[in-house]
């Protein structure tokens, strides 16, 4: 009994440790790539493309069919009636010899379609990686906002304590205590809101991961102070023209349309080849046997070289050719539009990173000034040179400056991730 109890305790301890593990960004991305529904759907479409390739390749292999039947015959001929049972067996085989490129082009088109499907999978994966990073940085932002809210609460608690001491000493009036209590109440309310914002951010991340994970999901947090984090922020990319070249070369969407153009070119060739004949060889063996009706007994073997040339198909070949040409034209236009979209996305993402990087510098300066202003206001209040309103304004400016720095820093991380996505380099 004691051994079972020990096993149970070990199991519970292990479970708690697993649940308590803080997941890194890389681990979160790995979970999403394995479980996200959109990725699974894109992989299913790729599987369909691969099976269509197998179908087109099957045309090079022989087709073999066989049949067998048995039945009762009742034959009346020249006044003579015969009846009885008969069985028959037949085997037929057909092998393509040459079709002037129809099968070859169909196979090539299918291969390029498989490549396009793979690029679709890659594109969806990169979108999910970007979504995970945005959700992850949002959670880090919410954690830092809680830190700011807790600091505001501590400042207001200290202010309330000072107001009470000053009131006892007869230096300040009751209104300072009431005002300090109001400020503390408002700070506690903001702290509650910050905690619920964190829960919402975690819920968003869980939906992206595609896996049922408890709301108690723990992730690795930034342990450094927000000022130090902001001071170490970097602007990685500067030349937008070089970035556009990188994006055009690396984006999966561009590679997808390049494959689709190749596939549609092969489809156009295939449509032209439909006007040409097909040569194949066929072989058959047929045997019929009856113990009662001797005239039904037969044994036949045939090997034939066949040439099939469709002279008129009701204009279906013309329609197929026009469809193939239209698809090819659409692929070119889609590629052109995708390139323009990428140029726009890269340019905007580059500008956003420059803006957020510059905003970090201004936010750091604002926080430094707000910190000095709060220190001066606190000293003036303690010396009786100002009222509580001035001190409250200084505290508000300080907490807002710190909150703005948090938002600006993590916005910069999001902008960097978005720029890497537009370049096709996110991972």
C-alpha positions as CSV (number, residue, x, y, z in Angstrom):
1,X,0.0,0.0,0.0
2,X,2.8,2.4,0.9
3,X,4.6,1.6,-2.4
4,X,1.5,2.5,-4.4
5,X,1.2,5.7,-2.4
6,X,4.8,6.6,-3.3
7,X,4.1,5.9,-7.0
8,X,1.1,8.1,-6.8
9,X,3.0,10.9,-5.2
10,X,5.8,10.6,-7.9
11,X,3.2,10.7,-10.7
12,X,1.5,13.8,-9.2
13,X,4.9,15.5,-8.8
14,X,5.9,14.7,-12.3
15,X,2.6,16.0,-13.7
16,X,2.9,19.2,-11.7
17,X,6.4,19.7,-13.0
18,X,5.3,19.2,-16.6
19,X,2.4,21.6,-16.2
20,X,4.7,24.1,-14.5
21,X,7.3,24.1,-17.3
22,X,7.8,27.5,-18.9
23,X,7.7,27.1,-22.7
24,X,10.1,29.0,-24.9
25,X,9.1,30.8,-28.1
26,X,10.8,28.0,-30.1
27,X,8.8,25.3,-28.2
28,X,5.5,27.2,-28.8
29,X,6.3,27.4,-32.6
30,X,7.0,23.7,-32.7
31,X,3.6,22.9,-31.0
32,X,1.8,25.2,-33.5
33,X,3.5,23.6,-36.5
34,X,2.4,20.2,-35.3
35,X,-1.1,21.0,-34.3
36,X,-2.5,24.1,-36.1
37,X,-5.5,23.2,-38.2
38,X,-4.7,25.5,-41.1
39,X,-1.3,23.7,-41.6
40,X,-3.0,20.3,-41.5
41,X,-5.5,21.4,-44.2
42,X,-2.7,22.7,-46.4
43,X,-0.9,19.4,-46.0
44,X,-4.0,17.5,-47.0
45,X,-4.2,19.6,-50.2
46,X,-0.6,18.7,-50.9
47,X,-1.5,15.0,-50.5
48,X,-4.2,15.4,-53.0
49,X,-1.7,16.9,-55.5
50,X,0.7,14.0,-54.9
51,X,-2.1,11.5,-55.6
52,X,-3.0,13.3,-58.8
53,X,0.6,13.0,-59.8
54,X,0.4,9.2,-59.2
55,X,-2.7,9.1,-61.4
56,X,-1.0,10.8,-64.3
57,X,2.1,8.5,-64.0
58,X,-0.2,5.5,-64.1
59,X,-0.8,6.2,-67.8
60,X,2.7,4.8,-68.5
61,X,1.8,1.5,-66.9
62,X,-0.2,-1.3,-68.6
63,X,-3.9,-1.7,-67.9
64,X,-5.0,-5.3,-67.2
65,X,-8.6,-6.4,-66.8
66,X,-10.1,-9.8,-66.4
67,X,-13.7,-11.1,-66.3
68,X,-15.3,-14.5,-65.8
69,X,-19.0,-15.6,-66.0
70,X,-21.1,-18.6,-66.0
71,X,-24.7,-19.1,-67.1
72,X,-27.3,-21.2,-68.6
73,X,-27.9,-21.1,-72.4
74,X,-31.0,-22.1,-74.3
75,X,-30.3,-22.1,-78.1
76,X,-32.7,-22.9,-80.8
77,X,-31.3,-23.1,-84.3
78,X,-32.7,-24.8,-87.5
79,X,-35.3,-26.5,-85.5
80,X,-32.7,-28.0,-83.1
81,X,-32.8,-26.9,-79.5
82,X,-29.8,-27.1,-77.3
83,X,-29.5,-26.0,-73.7
84,X,-26.9,-26.3,-71.0
85,X,-24.4,-24.4,-68.9
86,X,-21.3,-22.5,-70.2
87,X,-18.4,-20.6,-68.6
88,X,-16.2,-18.0,-70.0
89,X,-12.9,-16.3,-69.0
90,X,-11.3,-13.3,-70.6
91,X,-8.1,-11.3,-69.9
92,X,-7.3,-8.0,-71.6
93,X,-4.2,-5.9,-71.4
94,X,-3.4,-2.5,-72.9
95,X,0.0,-0.7,-73.0
96,X,0.6,2.8,-74.2
97,X,3.4,3.0,-76.8
98,X,3.4,6.7,-77.8
99,X,0.9,9.6,-77.5
100,X,3.1,12.4,-78.8
101,X,3.7,14.0,-75.3
102,X,0.2,14.0,-73.8
103,X,1.2,11.8,-70.9
104,X,4.6,13.4,-70.4
105,X,3.2,16.9,-70.2
106,X,0.4,15.7,-67.8
107,X,3.0,14.3,-65.5
108,X,5.2,17.4,-65.6
109,X,2.1,19.6,-64.9
110,X,1.2,17.4,-61.9
111,X,4.8,17.6,-60.6
112,X,4.8,21.4,-60.7
113,X,1.4,21.4,-59.0
114,X,2.9,19.3,-56.2
115,X,5.7,21.9,-55.9
116,X,3.1,24.7,-55.7
117,X,1.2,22.8,-53.0
118,X,4.4,22.5,-51.0
119,X,4.9,26.2,-51.2
120,X,1.4,26.7,-50.0
121,X,2.2,24.6,-46.9
122,X,5.4,26.7,-46.4
123,X,3.4,29.9,-46.7
124,X,0.8,28.8,-44.1
125,X,3.6,27.6,-41.8
126,X,5.3,31.0,-41.9
127,X,1.9,32.7,-41.3
128,X,1.4,30.6,-38.2
129,X,5.0,31.3,-37.0
130,X,4.3,35.0,-37.3
131,X,1.0,34.6,-35.4
132,X,2.7,32.7,-32.6
133,X,5.4,35.4,-32.3
134,X,2.8,38.2,-32.2
135,X,0.8,36.3,-29.5
136,X,3.9,35.6,-27.6
137,X,5.1,39.2,-27.6
138,X,1.6,40.3,-26.6
139,X,1.8,38.0,-23.5
140,X,5.2,39.4,-22.6
141,X,3.7,42.9,-23.0
142,X,0.8,42.0,-20.7
143,X,3.2,40.7,-18.1
144,X,5.3,43.9,-18.2
145,X,2.1,45.9,-17.9
146,X,1.2,44.0,-14.8
147,X,4.7,44.9,-13.4
148,X,3.9,48.6,-14.2
149,X,0.5,48.3,-12.5
150,X,2.0,46.7,-9.4
151,X,4.6,49.4,-9.2
152,X,1.8,52.0,-9.4
153,X,0.0,50.3,-6.6
154,X,3.1,50.3,-4.4
155,X,3.6,54.0,-5.1
156,X,0.0,54.8,-4.1
157,X,0.3,52.6,-1.0
158,X,3.3,54.5,0.0
159,X,1.6,57.8,-0.7
160,X,-1.4,56.8,1.4
161,X,0.9,55.8,4.3
162,X,2.6,59.2,4.0
163,X,-0.6,61.1,3.9
164,X,-1.8,59.4,7.1
165,X,1.4,60.2,8.9
166,X,1.3,63.8,7.7
167,X,-2.4,64.0,8.9
168,X,-1.5,62.7,12.3
169,X,1.3,65.3,12.5
170,X,-1.1,68.0,11.5
171,X,0.8,68.8,8.4
172,X,-1.8,67.7,5.8
173,X,-5.6,67.5,5.8
174,X,-8.1,64.6,5.5
175,X,-8.5,65.3,1.8
176,X,-5.0,64.1,1.1
177,X,-5.9,60.7,2.7
178,X,-9.1,60.5,0.7
179,X,-7.3,61.5,-2.5
180,X,-4.6,58.9,-1.9
181,X,-7.2,56.2,-1.2
182,X,-8.9,57.1,-4.5
183,X,-5.6,56.9,-6.4
184,X,-4.9,53.5,-4.8
185,X,-8.3,52.2,-5.7
186,X,-7.8,53.3,-9.3
187,X,-4.4,51.6,-9.4
188,X,-5.8,48.4,-8.1
189,X,-8.5,48.5,-10.8
190,X,-5.9,48.9,-13.5
191,X,-4.0,45.9,-12.0
192,X,-7.1,43.8,-12.2
193,X,-7.6,44.8,-15.8
194,X,-4.0,44.1,-16.6
195,X,-4.4,40.5,-15.2
196,X,-7.5,39.9,-17.3
197,X,-5.7,41.3,-20.4
198,X,-3.0,38.7,-19.8
199,X,-5.6,35.9,-19.7
200,X,-7.1,37.0,-23.0
201,X,-3.6,37.1,-24.6
202,X,-3.0,33.5,-23.4
203,X,-6.4,32.4,-24.9
204,X,-5.4,33.9,-28.2
205,X,-2.1,32.0,-28.2
206,X,-3.8,28.7,-27.3
207,X,-6.2,29.0,-30.3
208,X,-3.2,29.5,-32.6
209,X,-1.3,26.5,-31.1
210,X,-4.2,24.3,-32.1
211,X,-3.9,22.2,-29.0
212,X,-6.0,22.2,-25.8
213,X,-3.7,23.7,-23.2
214,X,-4.8,25.0,-19.8
215,X,-5.2,28.7,-19.3
216,X,-2.4,28.3,-16.8
217,X,0.0,28.0,-19.8
218,X,3.4,29.3,-18.7
219,X,5.9,30.8,-21.1
220,X,9.5,32.1,-20.6
221,X,9.4,35.7,-19.6
222,X,11.8,38.6,-20.0
223,X,13.7,38.7,-16.7
224,X,15.5,42.0,-17.4
225,X,14.0,45.4,-16.6
226,X,12.1,47.0,-19.5
227,X,14.5,50.0,-19.6
228,X,17.5,47.6,-20.2
229,X,15.5,45.7,-22.8
230,X,14.6,48.8,-24.6
231,X,18.2,50.1,-24.5
232,X,19.3,46.9,-26.2
233,X,16.8,47.1,-29.0
234,X,18.2,46.9,-32.5
235,X,17.4,48.1,-36.0
236,X,18.5,45.1,-38.1
237,X,17.6,46.1,-41.7
238,X,18.2,49.5,-43.2
239,X,18.3,49.3,-47.1
240,X,14.8,48.7,-48.3
241,X,15.8,48.0,-51.9
242,X,17.9,45.1,-50.8
243,X,15.1,43.9,-48.6
244,X,12.7,43.8,-51.6
245,X,15.2,41.7,-53.6
246,X,15.5,39.3,-50.6
247,X,11.7,39.0,-50.3
248,X,11.1,38.4,-54.0
249,X,13.7,35.6,-53.8
250,X,12.5,33.9,-50.6
251,X,8.8,34.3,-50.3
252,X,7.0,31.0,-50.7
253,X,4.1,32.8,-52.6
254,X,6.4,33.8,-55.4
255,X,7.8,30.3,-55.7
256,X,4.2,28.9,-55.7
257,X,3.3,31.1,-58.7
258,X,6.5,30.2,-60.5
259,X,5.5,26.5,-60.2
260,X,1.9,27.2,-61.3
261,X,3.2,29.0,-64.4
262,X,5.3,26.0,-65.2
263,X,2.4,23.7,-64.6
264,X,0.1,25.7,-66.8
265,X,2.7,25.9,-69.6
266,X,2.7,22.1,-69.6
267,X,-1.1,22.1,-69.6
268,X,-1.1,24.3,-72.7
269,X,1.3,21.8,-74.4
270,X,-0.9,19.0,-73.3
271,X,-3.9,20.7,-74.9
272,X,-2.1,21.1,-78.2
273,X,-1.0,17.4,-78.1
274,X,-4.7,16.4,-77.9
275,X,-4.9,16.9,-81.6
276,X,-2.4,14.1,-82.2
277,X,-3.0,10.4,-82.3
278,X,-2.3,7.8,-79.6
279,X,-0.5,4.5,-80.3
280,X,-0.9,1.5,-78.0
281,X,-0.7,-2.2,-78.1
282,X,-3.4,-4.5,-76.7
283,X,-3.6,-8.2,-76.0
284,X,-6.6,-10.3,-75.2
285,X,-7.4,-13.9,-74.3
286,X,-10.9,-15.2,-74.4
287,X,-12.1,-18.8,-73.6
288,X,-15.6,-20.2,-73.4
289,X,-16.4,-23.7,-72.5
290,X,-19.6,-25.8,-72.3
291,X,-20.0,-29.5,-71.7
292,X,-23.5,-29.4,-73.1
293,X,-23.3,-27.1,-76.2
294,X,-20.2,-27.8,-78.2
295,X,-20.8,-24.8,-80.5
296,X,-20.1,-22.5,-77.7
297,X,-16.6,-23.8,-77.1
298,X,-14.0,-21.3,-78.2
299,X,-10.5,-20.1,-77.5
300,X,-9.2,-16.8,-78.9
301,X,-6.0,-14.9,-78.5
302,X,-5.2,-11.5,-80.1
303,X,-2.4,-9.0,-80.1
304,X,-3.1,-5.7,-81.8
305,X,-1.3,-2.5,-82.5
306,X,-3.8,0.3,-82.3
307,X,-3.8,3.9,-83.6
308,X,-6.5,6.2,-82.2
309,X,-6.9,9.6,-83.7
310,X,-9.9,11.7,-82.6
311,X,-10.9,13.6,-85.7
312,X,-13.8,15.6,-84.2
313,X,-14.6,15.9,-80.4
314,X,-17.3,18.5,-80.5
315,X,-14.8,21.4,-80.0
316,X,-13.9,20.1,-76.6
317,X,-10.2,20.2,-77.4
318,X,-10.5,23.9,-78.5
319,X,-12.2,24.6,-75.2
320,X,-9.5,22.8,-73.2
321,X,-6.8,24.8,-75.0
322,X,-8.5,28.1,-74.2
323,X,-8.9,27.1,-70.6
324,X,-5.2,26.2,-70.4
325,X,-4.2,29.5,-72.0
326,X,-6.5,31.5,-69.6
327,X,-5.0,29.6,-66.6
328,X,-1.5,30.5,-67.8
329,X,-2.4,34.1,-68.2
330,X,-4.0,34.2,-64.8
331,X,-0.9,32.7,-63.2
332,X,1.3,35.5,-64.7
333,X,-1.1,38.2,-63.5
334,X,-1.3,36.6,-60.0
335,X,2.5,36.5,-59.8
336,X,2.7,40.2,-60.8
337,X,0.1,41.1,-58.2
338,X,1.9,39.1,-55.6
339,X,5.1,40.8,-56.3
340,X,3.5,44.2,-56.0
341,X,1.9,43.2,-52.7
342,X,5.3,41.9,-51.4
343,X,6.9,45.2,-52.3
344,X,4.2,47.2,-50.5
345,X,4.4,44.9,-47.5
346,X,8.2,45.0,-47.2
347,X,8.3,48.8,-47.6
348,X,5.6,49.3,-44.9
349,X,7.2,46.7,-42.6
350,X,10.6,48.5,-43.0
351,X,9.0,51.9,-42.2
352,X,7.2,50.4,-39.2
353,X,10.5,49.0,-37.7
354,X,12.2,52.4,-38.2
355,X,9.3,54.2,-36.6
356,X,9.1,51.8,-33.6
357,X,12.9,51.9,-33.1
358,X,12.8,55.7,-33.0
359,X,9.8,55.6,-30.7
360,X,11.8,53.5,-28.3
361,X,14.4,56.2,-28.0
362,X,11.8,58.9,-27.3
363,X,10.0,56.6,-24.8
364,X,13.2,56.0,-22.9
365,X,13.8,59.8,-22.7
366,X,10.2,60.4,-21.6
367,X,10.6,57.8,-18.9
368,X,13.8,59.3,-17.6
369,X,12.2,62.7,-17.5
370,X,9.1,61.4,-15.8
371,X,11.2,59.6,-13.2
372,X,13.1,62.8,-12.4
373,X,9.8,64.7,-12.3
374,X,8.3,62.2,-9.9
375,X,11.3,62.4,-7.6
376,X,11.1,66.2,-7.6
377,X,7.4,66.2,-7.0
378,X,7.8,63.7,-4.1
379,X,10.5,65.9,-2.5
380,X,8.4,69.0,-2.9
381,X,5.4,67.3,-1.4
382,X,7.4,66.0,1.6
383,X,8.8,69.6,2.1
384,X,5.3,71.0,1.9
385,X,6.0,73.0,-1.2
386,X,3.2,71.5,-3.3
387,X,-0.1,69.8,-2.9
388,X,-1.1,66.2,-3.6
389,X,-2.5,67.1,-7.1
390,X,0.9,67.9,-8.4
391,X,2.3,64.7,-7.0
392,X,-0.5,62.6,-8.5
393,X,0.1,64.2,-11.9
394,X,3.8,63.3,-11.6
395,X,2.9,59.6,-10.7
396,X,0.4,59.4,-13.6
397,X,3.0,60.7,-16.0
398,X,5.6,58.2,-14.7
399,X,3.3,55.2,-15.0
400,X,2.1,56.3,-18.4
401,X,5.7,56.8,-19.6
402,X,6.7,53.3,-18.4
403,X,3.6,51.7,-19.9
404,X,4.2,53.5,-23.2
405,X,7.8,52.2,-23.2
406,X,6.5,48.7,-22.7
407,X,4.1,49.0,-25.6
408,X,6.7,50.6,-27.8
409,X,9.3,48.0,-27.1
410,X,7.1,45.0,-27.8
411,X,5.6,46.7,-30.8
412,X,9.1,46.9,-32.2
413,X,9.6,43.2,-31.6
414,X,6.3,42.5,-33.5
415,X,7.4,44.9,-36.3
416,X,10.7,43.0,-36.6
417,X,8.9,39.7,-36.8
418,X,6.5,41.1,-39.4
419,X,9.4,42.4,-41.5
420,X,11.1,39.0,-41.3
421,X,7.8,37.4,-42.5
422,X,7.5,39.8,-45.4
423,X,11.1,38.8,-46.4
424,X,10.3,35.1,-46.2
425,X,13.0,34.7,-43.5
426,X,10.8,34.1,-40.4
427,X,11.4,30.9,-38.5
